[in-house]
């Protein structure tokens, strides 16, 4: 079938929009922290994201018997824990640096995948990992050297990325069996329950104003809800590898918004680190686009991750065109 200009425009939008949404999420977190504590930010975004995904019938489809415990684990490791780490980190480091370091997510996913498979990655993947982690070190180095508080922020971000690495490897087979959105929706419900005790306490003590409210609404509706739907649709239309290109936008958007909107300082070394890290992620993507051997049959994805993690089942969900 001949592709129309509309198809090309739609595919481009499905690649660009999630990357911009996820890149802007770190700005929205920083704005939300102006009114409510870090646990409140996490609780509110998960609650709004859960309600948003509830509007899509595909989210409410049943999952296979016996997958409940693994889905609950995804709720902890994909949502409750890492989404709590980012607001905590942004009390010490800028939203720009937080978003920039998230460019390293596919590297953590690849490392965890190799550990779970108990197999060494292929040489092209090792090259991508070495380049990518070198970039991550360059990004985090200025913050690490500036103050003890900044070191804490960097460590919290790295803990979140490690959690993503495990969560997305656990989520992949669940999504292959059940569809992406039913798993994500249930995992969000678990995340909501886990973050409720501390989150509600923060919300009750919040000092609300219009700007933080709008930021948290955007964070929940778009960052935690709509972007997942768009990423699943993109993966269904064009395949996981091509759809994963959306993740390359995230650190760049976060850096630009942090500098322009919040007037945050970004060191030249961190900017160089972003370029090096994204180069490593691109090398990983290229290596995994090649026909896999038994030792290389792993998948790397990102929050930036989310696009590839949602990919295998988007067509079965009826989300794709």
C-alpha positions, 0 to 999 in steps of 0.5 A: 500500500502506498503511503500518503503524506498524511501517514508520513506526517502522523508518523513524524508526530508520533515520534516527536510528541512523546519525546517532547512530553517526556523531556518537559516532564522534568520542568513540570516536576520542578514547577510542581515542587514550588507548591507541594513536596516531592512525594506529593508530586509523585502521587499526583502525577500517578493519580492523574496518569491512572485516571487518564489511561482509564479513559482508554478501553484497551487499558482495562482489558484483563491480563493473564492469570498469574501475572498479577505479582509481576505487574505489581513489581513493575508498579514499584520499579517503574512508577512508585520508586523512580518517579519518587526519586526524580522530585527528591533529586530535583531538590538538589540538582536542576531539572535540566541535569535530571532530564539529561541524565535520563538519556542514559536509561537504555544503557541500564536496560541493556546491562540488566538484560544481559545480567538476566540472560546470563550472557555477555553482550555482543561487541557492538552493544559493549561499544554502545554501553561504553560510549553511553556510560562515558557520556553519563559520567561527563553529564554528572561530573559537574554536579558531583563536584559542586556540592554534597547535595548535588551528589545526592541528587545525582545518586538519586537519579542513577538509582531511578535509572537502575530501577527502570532498567529492571522494571522494563525487562520485567515488563517486556514479557508481561506486555507481550502476553497481555498488551502494553496498556493493561499492564501499565494501567495496573502498574500505575494502580499499584504505584498509586497505592504505594505512594499514597501514604507519603503523597497524601501527607504532602498534598494536604500541606501544599501551598497551591497556586495556578502554575504548579497546578497546571504543571502537575496536571500536564505531568500526569495527563501527558507525561504519565498518560498520553505519552504512553498511548502515543508511544504504543501507537508509534511502535505499532505503526513503525516498529520498536526500533524506529519508534525508539528514536523519540527517546533521543529528544528527551534529554535535549528538550529537558536541557533547553527548557531548564535553561530557557524557562527556569534559567538553570545553569548547564555546564559545557561538560554536561552538554558534551556528555549529552551528545556522547551519551546519545551517541552510545544510545544510538549505537545500541539501537543500531546494534539491536536493529541487526538480526539477533544471535542467541547471545544478543537477543535483548531489547534496550528501551527508555522513559525514553525506554517506554517507547520500545517497552510498549512496542511488542503489543501495540498492534494487538491493542488496537492502538495502531493505524 
